[in-house]
Amino acid sequence: MKLSTKGRYAVTAMIDLALHQDERLVSLSEISEVQDISLSYLEQLFSKLRRYDIVEGVRGPGGGYRLARSSKDISIADIINAVDEKLDATRCAGHEDCQHGRKCISHELWFDLSQRIYSFLHDITLEDVILSSEVKRLSKEQDQRINTDSL
């Protein structure tokens, strides 16, 4: 099973937003520059995240995004679900038609793995991630690099 770019980018962008939202509203162009994610791709992702009430946008000068709920109330699974990412290790996408319209003999194994991955990601909140000392260290390095590059 492979998490697509959509899911990885959404989680990465949300971590960046959560780390910086106490300082200011965060623009997608800032996230784009720091995380090296296409601005148009971020716009698509944040449109979906807004619909799920995970983020809220503020228009106008000085506008940007902030979390719509506390970081402790947003799970990583919430983010992945909001951008239509499926956490499914089965070959049949859970339809039980893996082998010529029938369930294959390994279906339950892969289905169970999918459930465990979902449960794991559901139990990790955005707050859990941003409180990690490694995440804080890497974010500080990114901020310093961007500030140095813009001089």
KADADA-V986385 format. One record per backbone hydrogen bond with DSSP energy under -1.0 kcal/mol. NH is the residue of the N-H (numbers start at 0). CO is the residue of the C=O. E is the energy in kcal/mol with one decimal. If there is no record, write none. Layout:
nh;co;e
NH;CO;E
NH;CO;E
//
This chain:
nh;co;e
7;3;-2.2
8;4;-3.2
9;5;-2.1
10;6;-2.2
11;7;-2.6
12;8;-2.8
13;9;-2.2
14;10;-2.2
15;11;-2.2
16;12;-2.6
17;13;-2.6
18;14;-2.2
19;15;-1.4
20;16;-1.8
22;19;-1.4
23;19;-1.3
25;64;-2.5
30;26;-1.9
31;27;-3.0
32;28;-2.2
33;29;-2.7
34;30;-2.9
35;31;-1.1
36;31;-1.1
41;37;-2.3
42;38;-2.3
43;39;-1.6
44;40;-2.3
45;41;-3.1
46;42;-1.5
47;43;-1.4
48;44;-2.3
49;45;-2.2
50;46;-1.6
51;47;-1.3
52;49;-1.9
53;48;-2.6
55;65;-2.6
57;63;-3.0
62;59;-2.4
63;57;-1.4
64;25;-2.8
65;55;-1.8
67;53;-2.4
72;69;-1.9
75;123;-2.5
76;120;-1.4
78;74;-1.6
79;75;-2.2
80;76;-2.8
81;77;-2.3
82;78;-1.3
83;80;-1.8
84;79;-2.2
87;85;-1.2
94;91;-1.4
98;101;-3.2
100;96;-1.0
101;98;-1.2
106;103;-1.4
109;105;-1.9
110;106;-2.8
111;107;-2.6
112;108;-2.0
113;109;-2.2
114;110;-2.2
115;111;-2.3
116;112;-2.5
117;113;-2.5
118;114;-2.5
119;115;-2.6
120;116;-2.6
121;117;-2.3
122;118;-1.6
125;73;-2.8
126;70;-1.7
128;124;-1.7
129;125;-2.5
130;126;-1.6
131;128;-1.4
135;131;-2.4
136;132;-2.3
137;133;-2.6
138;134;-2.4
139;135;-2.2
140;136;-2.2
141;137;-2.4
142;138;-2.7
143;139;-2.5
144;140;-2.5
145;141;-2.5
146;142;-2.5
147;143;-2.4
148;144;-2.6
149;145;-1.6
150;147;-1.2
//
